[in-house]
Amino acid sequence: MNNVCLMGRITNDLTMKETPGGIKLLNFSLAVDRNYIKQGEERQTDFINCIAWRQTAEFIGKYFAKGRMIAVKGRLQSRKYTDEEGITHHVTEVCVEEVYFTGEPKKGDD
């Protein structure tokens, strides 16, 4: 079983990309606070890379923006690639399959 559910704030400006085959995709990062706080320390935050494809990418790009709270469901996937300098990179990210509003109003809707 491979299921991931996260709620956090989008940390980067959303820029829609397109594959050579015309499929839309959106890469973004979520800042997700940890529930547990050690006494005397500040809350820890994890920054989690996400990718959305096709209609899901378009939906996120249309209704969300940097700093906005979002809830996502998807699966964890890992991949590797070799850059132009021949260095192999390993990437782990959430492949977003479902998106939910969190009830937070958009800026200007106060």
C-alpha positions in Angstrom: 0.0 0.0 0.0 1.4 3.4 -0.9 -0.8 6.3 0.3 0.2 9.8 1.4 -2.0 12.5 2.8 -0.5 15.9 3.6 -1.7 19.4 4.5 0.7 22.3 4.3 1.5 25.6 2.6 2.8 25.9 -0.9 6.4 27.2 -0.7 7.1 28.3 -4.3 5.5 30.2 -7.1 3.5 27.7 -9.3 4.7 27.4 -12.9 2.9 25.1 -15.2 5.2 23.0 -17.4 4.5 20.8 -20.4 6.2 17.6 -21.5 7.3 17.3 -25.2 4.1 15.2 -25.7 1.9 18.1 -24.4 1.1 16.7 -20.9 0.9 19.4 -18.3 2.7 19.0 -15.0 3.3 21.1 -11.9 6.2 20.7 -9.4 5.8 22.4 -6.0 6.9 22.0 -2.4 4.8 21.8 0.7 5.8 23.1 4.1 4.2 20.6 6.5 4.4 21.2 10.3 5.2 18.3 12.5 2.7 17.5 15.3 5.3 16.8 18.0 7.2 19.7 19.6 10.1 19.0 22.0 9.8 21.0 25.1 11.8 24.3 24.8 12.1 24.0 21.0 10.3 25.5 18.1 7.9 23.5 15.9 9.8 21.6 13.1 8.7 21.8 9.5 9.3 19.3 6.7 9.5 20.5 3.1 8.1 17.9 0.8 8.4 17.9 -3.0 5.2 17.2 -4.9 4.3 16.7 -8.6 0.9 16.9 -10.2 -0.1 15.9 -13.7 -2.8 16.8 -16.3 -6.1 18.0 -14.8 -4.8 17.9 -11.3 -1.9 20.2 -12.2 -4.3 22.6 -14.0 -6.7 22.6 -10.9 -3.8 23.4 -8.5 -2.5 26.1 -10.9 -5.9 27.7 -11.2 -7.0 27.7 -7.5 -3.8 27.8 -5.4 -0.7 30.0 -5.1 2.5 30.4 -3.0 1.7 30.6 0.7 -1.8 29.0 0.3 -2.8 26.1 2.5 -3.6 22.9 0.5 -4.4 19.3 1.3 -3.2 16.6 -1.1 -3.5 12.8 -1.4 -1.3 10.7 -3.6 1.5 8.2 -3.6 5.2 8.4 -2.8 7.5 7.7 -5.7 11.3 7.8 -6.1 13.3 8.2 -9.2 16.9 9.0 -10.3 18.4 11.0 -13.0 21.8 12.0 -14.2 22.5 15.7 -14.7 24.7 17.3 -17.4 27.8 16.8 -15.3 27.2 13.1 -15.0 26.1 13.2 -11.4 23.3 10.9 -10.4 20.5 12.4 -8.3 17.9 10.5 -6.3 14.5 12.2 -5.9 11.6 11.2 -3.6 8.3 13.1 -4.2 4.6 12.8 -3.7 2.7 12.2 -7.0 -0.5 14.1 -6.2 -3.7 12.4 -7.3 -6.3 14.4 -5.3 -6.5 18.0 -4.0 -8.7 19.5 -1.3 -9.3 23.1 -0.2 -8.7 23.5 3.5 -11.3 26.1 4.3 -8.7 28.9 4.4 -10.0 32.0 2.5 -8.1 33.3 -0.5 -6.3 36.5 0.1 -8.7 39.3 -0.6 -11.7 37.2 0.3 -11.6 38.2 4.0 
